[in-house]
């Protein structure tokens, strides 16, 4: 048989659907679309492109970099303990007068720098000078009264001598009495014609006088016999006068102290703060005049309980001051307070907070740049591994 002849109006061969080697139509010829991939397929094939590996690689690199950075930060700070709950601290000496009076001289002002021993305030001293003069006069009077008292050494010799003299006088009186009695008996024993009435009267008078002398000497002997009591009395009188002198000396010393306290001087180097006194003000003893902030300064840091385990006295510290960002101080841990802040608070919290660590500044603080008390700082303690 002869094959049919194709005419000129038959469609071209490339318009017919293409078939693969198994006789199936090619999907690229039947799937509708623009061929630009806007329908979910690209213009060259019928399947959607899978995402490449580049985003995964970038993500992996970022994760690795962040992990390395975190490890580096941990490794660099593993032996550091820091806190932002810290402040500068120091001694503040409260100045108060010990005597009352009007302010006659005021030599300081707010924030004045003072040296130890500098005169700051003078209280009117005229009343206290009068007290000193009165006490000095009282002391002179007491000393004069002490000198007027019989000396104790003299009394210890004088009173025994008086006792011995009294005994001798008693013996002499008894001898005179015996002689008078003998004369009396003779006058009364003879015949009245062998004597005279005058002789009898004389013998009677001498006998009575001798008896009276014996009584008088005996009385003086009894008085002189109290030698120990007399010596003790002199000792008590002398001691009383000595104590009066001592009392007058103490009163004079107190008056001189009161006079010296009219001058209020600086007990230490520092700066005047919180001044509460004016010229001419009447001051009561114990009234606060002002405070002196001493040059010594340290850091009081409030660390958490979990940070205290590795802190030890002597650990090195770097300190940043919020008020002076360019200032970097160096110091060391001096001590850790044995008690939390809540333990010493008037209204303690249930949880223990406020574990104060005292940090001493070693260097970095300019001599002409004192740090005010209460400034916020950020210490970092380099603990031992």
C-alpha positions as CSV (number, residue, x, y, z in Angstrom):
1,X,0.0,0.0,0.0
2,X,1.0,3.5,-0.7
3,X,1.3,6.0,2.4
4,X,-1.0,9.0,2.4
5,X,0.6,12.2,1.3
6,X,0.6,15.1,3.7
7,X,-0.8,18.4,2.4
8,X,0.5,21.9,3.1
9,X,-2.2,22.7,5.8
10,X,-1.2,20.0,8.3
11,X,0.2,21.3,11.6
12,X,4.0,21.3,12.0
13,X,5.6,18.4,13.7
14,X,6.9,20.4,16.7
15,X,3.3,21.4,17.7
16,X,2.4,17.8,18.5
17,X,2.8,16.6,22.0
18,X,6.2,15.1,22.6
19,X,6.4,11.6,24.0
20,X,9.2,10.0,25.8
21,X,10.6,6.7,25.1
22,X,7.8,4.9,27.0
23,X,5.1,6.7,25.0
24,X,4.1,9.2,27.8
25,X,3.6,12.9,27.1
26,X,6.1,15.4,28.2
27,X,4.7,17.4,31.1
28,X,6.4,20.6,29.9
29,X,4.3,20.7,26.8
30,X,1.0,20.2,28.6
31,X,1.3,22.1,31.9
32,X,-0.2,25.6,31.6
33,X,1.8,28.6,32.5
34,X,3.8,31.5,31.4
35,X,7.1,29.6,31.5
36,X,8.5,32.2,33.9
37,X,8.1,30.1,37.1
38,X,5.4,32.3,38.6
39,X,3.1,29.3,39.0
40,X,5.4,27.4,41.3
41,X,7.6,25.9,38.6
42,X,10.5,27.3,36.7
43,X,10.5,27.8,33.0
44,X,12.8,25.0,32.3
45,X,11.3,22.1,34.1
46,X,8.2,21.0,35.9
47,X,9.6,20.5,39.5
48,X,10.1,23.3,42.3
49,X,13.7,24.2,43.2
50,X,14.9,23.0,46.6
51,X,16.5,25.6,49.0
52,X,20.3,25.6,48.8
53,X,22.8,24.9,51.7
54,X,24.0,28.4,51.9
55,X,21.5,29.6,54.7
56,X,22.3,26.6,56.8
57,X,26.0,27.4,56.6
58,X,25.5,31.0,57.5
59,X,23.3,30.0,60.5
60,X,25.8,27.5,61.6
61,X,28.6,30.0,61.5
62,X,26.6,32.5,63.5
63,X,25.8,29.9,66.2
64,X,29.5,28.9,66.4
65,X,30.6,32.5,66.6
66,X,28.1,33.3,69.4
67,X,29.1,30.1,71.2
68,X,32.8,31.0,71.0
69,X,32.0,34.6,72.2
70,X,30.0,33.2,75.1
71,X,32.7,30.8,76.1
72,X,35.4,33.5,75.8
73,X,33.4,35.9,78.0
74,X,32.8,33.1,80.6
75,X,36.5,32.1,80.5
76,X,37.6,35.7,80.9
77,X,35.2,36.5,83.8
78,X,35.1,33.1,85.6
79,X,37.3,34.4,88.4
80,X,35.5,37.8,88.7
81,X,32.8,38.9,91.1
82,X,31.1,42.2,90.5
83,X,28.2,44.3,91.8
84,X,26.6,47.6,91.2
85,X,25.3,47.9,94.7
86,X,28.4,49.6,96.2
87,X,29.3,53.1,97.4
88,X,32.1,55.1,98.8
89,X,32.4,55.2,102.6
90,X,34.5,56.8,105.2
91,X,34.7,58.2,108.7
92,X,32.6,61.3,109.6
93,X,33.4,62.8,113.0
94,X,30.6,64.6,114.8
95,X,31.8,67.8,116.5
96,X,30.0,69.0,119.6
97,X,31.0,71.4,122.4
98,X,31.6,70.2,126.0
99,X,30.5,73.5,127.5
100,X,27.7,75.9,127.0
101,X,28.0,79.5,125.9
102,X,27.9,82.0,123.1
103,X,30.0,81.6,120.0
104,X,32.6,84.4,120.0
105,X,34.7,83.1,117.1
106,X,33.8,81.0,114.1
107,X,36.8,80.1,112.0
108,X,35.3,77.6,109.5
109,X,32.7,77.5,106.8
110,X,31.0,74.9,104.7
111,X,33.5,72.4,103.0
112,X,36.5,74.1,104.7
113,X,39.6,71.9,104.8
114,X,41.0,71.7,108.3
115,X,44.1,70.2,109.8
116,X,44.4,68.4,113.1
117,X,44.6,70.9,115.9
118,X,43.2,73.8,113.9
119,X,41.0,76.2,115.9
120,X,37.4,76.1,114.6
121,X,35.1,77.6,117.2
122,X,35.6,79.7,120.3
123,X,33.0,80.0,123.1
124,X,32.9,83.0,125.3
125,X,35.3,82.2,128.1
126,X,34.8,84.9,130.6
127,X,32.5,82.9,132.9
128,X,34.8,80.0,132.9
129,X,37.9,82.2,133.6
130,X,36.0,83.4,136.7
131,X,35.4,79.8,137.8
132,X,39.1,79.1,137.5
133,X,40.0,82.1,139.7
134,X,37.5,81.0,142.3
135,X,38.8,77.5,142.3
136,X,42.4,78.7,142.7
137,X,41.4,80.8,145.7
138,X,39.7,77.8,147.3
139,X,42.8,75.7,146.9
140,X,44.9,78.3,148.6
141,X,42.5,78.4,151.6
142,X,42.5,74.6,151.9
143,X,46.3,74.6,151.9
144,X,46.5,77.2,154.6
145,X,44.1,75.2,156.8
146,X,46.2,72.2,156.4
147,X,49.3,74.0,157.5
148,X,47.5,75.3,160.6
149,X,46.7,71.8,161.8
150,X,49.2,70.3,164.4
151,X,51.7,68.3,162.6
152,X,51.3,64.6,162.9
153,X,54.9,63.9,163.7
154,X,54.8,66.5,166.4
155,X,51.7,65.0,167.9
156,X,53.3,61.6,168.0
157,X,56.1,63.0,170.2
158,X,54.2,65.6,172.1
159,X,51.4,63.5,173.5
160,X,53.6,60.7,175.0
161,X,55.7,63.4,176.6
162,X,52.7,65.0,178.2
163,X,51.7,61.6,179.5
164,X,55.1,61.1,181.1
165,X,54.9,64.6,182.6
166,X,51.5,63.9,184.0
167,X,52.8,60.7,185.7
168,X,55.7,62.6,187.2
169,X,53.3,65.3,188.5
170,X,51.2,62.6,190.2
171,X,54.2,61.2,191.9
172,X,55.3,64.6,193.0
173,X,51.8,65.4,194.3
174,X,51.8,62.1,196.3
175,X,55.2,63.0,197.8
176,X,53.9,66.4,198.9
177,X,50.8,64.8,200.3
178,X,52.8,62.4,202.4
179,X,54.9,65.3,203.8
180,X,51.8,67.3,204.5
181,X,50.2,64.4,206.3
182,X,53.3,63.8,208.4
183,X,53.4,67.5,209.4
184,X,49.7,67.3,210.1
185,X,50.1,64.2,212.3
186,X,53.0,65.8,214.2
187,X,51.0,68.9,215.0
188,X,48.1,67.0,216.3
189,X,50.2,64.4,218.2
190,X,52.1,66.9,220.5
191,X,50.7,68.6,223.5
192,X,48.7,71.7,222.7
193,X,51.1,73.6,224.9
194,X,54.1,72.5,222.8
195,X,52.8,74.1,219.6
196,X,50.6,76.9,218.5
197,X,47.3,77.1,216.8
198,X,48.9,78.7,213.8
199,X,51.2,75.7,213.3
200,X,48.2,73.4,213.5
201,X,46.3,75.5,210.9
202,X,49.2,75.5,208.5
203,X,49.6,71.8,208.8
204,X,45.9,71.3,208.1
205,X,46.0,73.6,205.0
206,X,49.1,72.0,203.6
207,X,47.5,68.6,204.0
208,X,44.4,69.6,202.2
209,X,46.4,71.4,199.4
210,X,48.6,68.3,198.9
211,X,45.5,66.1,198.6
212,X,44.0,68.5,196.1
213,X,47.2,68.5,194.0
214,X,47.1,64.7,194.0
215,X,43.6,64.8,192.6
216,X,44.5,67.3,190.0
217,X,47.6,65.4,188.9
218,X,45.6,62.2,188.7
219,X,43.1,63.9,186.5
220,X,45.8,65.2,184.2
221,X,47.3,61.7,184.1
222,X,44.0,60.2,183.0
223,X,43.8,62.8,180.2
224,X,47.3,62.3,179.1
225,X,46.9,58.6,179.1
226,X,44.6,58.9,176.0
227,X,47.7,59.2,173.8
228,X,46.5,56.7,171.0
229,X,43.1,58.4,170.8
230,X,44.7,61.8,170.6
231,X,47.1,60.7,167.9
232,X,44.2,59.2,165.9
233,X,42.3,62.4,166.2
234,X,45.2,64.4,164.8
235,X,45.6,61.9,162.0
236,X,41.9,62.3,161.1
237,X,42.1,66.1,161.2
238,X,45.2,66.1,159.0
239,X,43.6,63.7,156.5
240,X,40.4,65.8,156.4
241,X,42.5,68.9,155.5
242,X,44.4,66.9,152.9
243,X,41.2,65.8,151.3
244,X,39.9,69.3,151.3
245,X,43.1,70.4,149.5
246,X,42.7,67.5,147.0
247,X,39.1,68.5,146.4
248,X,40.1,72.1,145.8
249,X,42.8,70.8,143.3
250,X,40.2,68.8,141.4
251,X,37.8,71.7,141.3
252,X,40.6,73.9,139.9
253,X,41.5,71.2,137.3
254,X,37.8,70.9,136.2
255,X,37.5,74.7,135.9
256,X,40.7,74.8,133.8
257,X,39.3,72.0,131.6
258,X,36.1,73.9,131.1
259,X,38.1,76.9,130.2
260,X,40.1,75.0,127.7
261,X,37.0,73.4,126.2
262,X,35.9,76.9,125.1
263,X,38.2,76.3,122.2
264,X,36.9,73.7,119.8
265,X,39.8,72.3,117.7
266,X,39.9,69.8,114.9
267,X,40.5,66.2,116.1
268,X,41.7,65.1,112.7
269,X,42.4,66.2,109.1
270,X,39.3,66.5,107.0
271,X,36.5,68.7,105.5
272,X,33.7,70.5,107.3
273,X,30.3,69.2,106.4
274,X,26.7,69.7,107.6
275,X,27.6,72.9,109.5
276,X,24.9,73.9,112.0
277,X,26.4,76.9,113.8
278,X,26.6,80.6,113.3
279,X,28.5,83.4,115.0
280,X,26.8,84.6,118.2
281,X,24.7,81.4,118.6
282,X,24.2,80.2,122.1
283,X,25.4,76.6,122.3
284,X,24.3,73.9,124.7
285,X,26.8,71.3,125.7
286,X,26.5,68.3,123.3
287,X,24.8,70.2,120.5
288,X,26.1,69.0,117.1
289,X,28.0,71.8,115.4
290,X,29.1,70.0,112.2
291,X,30.9,66.9,111.0
292,X,34.4,66.4,109.8
293,X,34.9,63.9,106.9
294,X,38.3,62.4,107.2
295,X,40.5,61.7,104.1
296,X,40.3,58.0,104.6
297,X,37.9,56.5,102.1
298,X,37.0,52.9,101.3
299,X,34.3,51.0,99.4
300,X,31.4,49.2,101.0
301,X,30.1,46.7,98.5
302,X,26.8,44.7,99.0
303,X,27.4,41.3,97.4
304,X,24.8,38.6,97.0
305,X,25.1,35.5,99.2
306,X,26.0,33.4,96.2
307,X,29.0,35.6,95.5
308,X,30.5,35.4,99.0
309,X,31.8,31.8,98.8
310,X,34.9,32.7,96.9
311,X,35.6,36.1,98.3
312,X,38.7,36.3,100.5
313,X,40.5,39.1,102.3
314,X,43.4,40.2,100.1
315,X,41.7,39.6,96.7
316,X,42.5,42.3,94.2
317,X,39.8,44.7,93.1
318,X,39.3,47.2,90.3
319,X,36.8,50.0,90.9
320,X,34.8,52.1,88.5
321,X,33.2,55.4,89.8
322,X,30.0,56.4,88.2
323,X,30.6,60.1,88.8
324,X,34.1,59.9,87.2
325,X,34.0,57.4,84.3
326,X,37.7,57.9,83.4
327,X,38.8,57.2,87.0
328,X,39.9,53.6,87.6
329,X,40.9,52.7,91.2
330,X,42.7,49.6,92.4
331,X,42.4,48.0,95.9
332,X,41.9,44.8,97.8
333,X,39.2,43.2,99.9
334,X,39.9,44.0,103.6
335,X,37.1,42.1,105.3
336,X,33.6,40.7,105.0
337,X,31.1,41.9,107.5
338,X,30.0,39.1,109.9
339,X,26.3,39.8,109.6
340,X,24.0,40.8,106.9
341,X,22.3,44.2,106.7
342,X,19.0,42.8,107.7
343,X,20.5,41.5,111.0
344,X,21.3,45.1,112.1
345,X,18.3,46.8,110.6
346,X,15.5,48.2,112.8
347,X,13.0,46.4,110.6
348,X,14.8,43.3,109.3
349,X,13.6,41.6,106.2
350,X,12.8,37.9,106.2
351,X,15.5,37.1,103.7
352,X,19.1,37.9,104.6
353,X,20.3,40.7,102.4
354,X,23.1,43.2,102.5
355,X,26.4,41.3,102.9
356,X,28.8,44.2,103.2
357,X,32.4,43.7,102.0
358,X,34.9,46.4,102.9
359,X,37.3,47.2,100.0
360,X,40.4,49.4,100.7
361,X,41.7,51.6,97.9
362,X,45.4,51.1,97.2
363,X,46.1,53.4,94.3
364,X,44.5,55.3,91.5
365,X,43.0,58.0,93.7
366,X,44.4,61.5,93.0
367,X,45.6,63.4,96.0
368,X,43.8,66.6,94.9
369,X,40.7,64.7,93.9
370,X,38.9,63.5,97.1
371,X,35.9,61.2,96.6
372,X,32.7,62.3,98.4
373,X,31.0,59.8,100.6
374,X,28.1,57.9,99.1
375,X,29.1,57.9,95.5
376,X,27.9,54.8,93.5
377,X,30.8,52.6,92.3
378,X,31.1,49.3,90.6
379,X,33.8,47.1,92.1
380,X,35.1,43.9,90.4
381,X,36.8,41.4,92.7
382,X,39.4,39.0,91.1
383,X,38.9,35.9,93.2
384,X,41.5,33.2,93.4
385,X,41.0,30.1,91.2
